[in-house]
């Protein structure tokens, strides 16, 4: 999947979750999600991909309710 497609998909998921109402028993609530996305290329190792995704998730959590994309430089 191309990075721009992954980012669009992650943003759609984040938006749907943030704009949905959830309930447990009589209690209704909203939740948010932070998403870190990493895309692999032909030379990426599993460890590099996981590091990029982990770094991106960390950045997204700093902002909260956000999507962040891992970059080669972040690996």
C-alpha positions in Angstrom: 0.0 0.0 0.0 1.3 3.4 -0.9 2.0 5.8 2.1 -0.6 8.3 1.0 -3.2 5.5 0.8 -2.3 4.2 4.2 -2.5 7.7 5.7 -6.0 8.3 4.1 -7.2 4.9 5.4 -5.8 5.5 8.9 -7.4 9.0 9.0 -10.8 7.5 7.9 -10.6 5.0 10.7 -9.6 7.7 13.3 -12.4 9.9 12.1 -15.1 7.2 12.3 -14.0 6.1 15.8 -14.0 9.8 17.0 -17.4 10.6 15.6 -19.2 7.4 16.8 -21.1 7.1 20.0 -20.5 4.0 22.1 -22.4 2.7 25.0 -22.1 0.3 27.9 -25.3 -0.4 29.7 -27.0 3.0 30.2 -23.8 5.0 29.7 -22.9 6.5 26.3 -19.5 7.8 25.5 -17.1 8.8 22.8 -13.5 7.6 22.3 -10.6 8.7 20.3 -7.6 6.8 18.8 -4.1 7.7 17.9 -2.6 5.7 14.9 1.0 5.3 13.8 1.5 4.1 10.2 4.6 2.7 8.6 5.0 1.6 5.0 7.6 -0.8 3.9 9.8 -0.7 0.8 11.6 -3.6 -0.8 14.7 -3.0 1.4 12.9 -2.6 4.8 13.5 -5.1 7.5 10.8 -6.1 10.0 12.7 -4.3 12.8 12.8 -1.1 10.7 9.1 -1.2 9.9 8.2 -1.8 13.6 10.5 1.0 14.7 8.9 3.5 12.2 5.4 2.4 13.3 6.3 2.7 17.0 7.9 6.2 16.5 4.9 7.3 14.5 2.5 6.1 17.2 4.5 7.9 19.8 4.2 11.2 17.8 0.5 10.6 17.3 0.0 10.1 21.0 1.7 13.4 21.8 -1.0 15.2 19.8 -3.8 12.8 20.7 -6.6 11.7 18.4 -4.2 11.9 15.5 -2.5 9.9 12.7 1.3 10.1 12.2 3.3 8.5 9.4 6.6 6.8 10.0 9.5 7.9 7.8 12.7 6.3 6.8 14.6 9.0 8.8 12.6 8.0 11.9 14.0 4.4 11.7 
